[in-house]
Amino acid sequence: MQDLLTDEQKERTEIVAVSVDPPEQIQMMKDRVMEESQVTLNFTILTDENHLVIDRYGLFNPNESKRRPVPHPTAIVIDQDGVVRWKFTEVNYKIRPENEDILAALVEVQQDRS
């Protein structure tokens, strides 16, 4: 996603992922991605083991197994004032928003601020 941004967007945009996984598992995932695809994840991944952020945005998936919480896959565009301007949530973890959809929402927010 970061590679799809223009230089101007990179200066004004921060991409952050939130995961319920502890930091050690996040690092293992980053290492696996690098090993398997030679891609370095160039965005921040925050751990939310107690799912405080996940609960705040209503993303907790109560239908998952009891062994660990798994949020619904979601992409959110938040403006500089902290207002959610676009949100995509899907119950099926295999369905994710396209990068183009996220970029279009980002462009719209940036145009509104101009």
Secondary structure, DSSP 8 states (H G I E B T S, - for coil): -GGGS-HHHHHH---EEEESS-HHHHHHHHHHHHHHH-----SEEEE-TT-HHHHHTT-B-TTS-TTS--B--EEEEE-TTS-EEEEEE-SSTT----HHHHHHHHHHHHHHH-
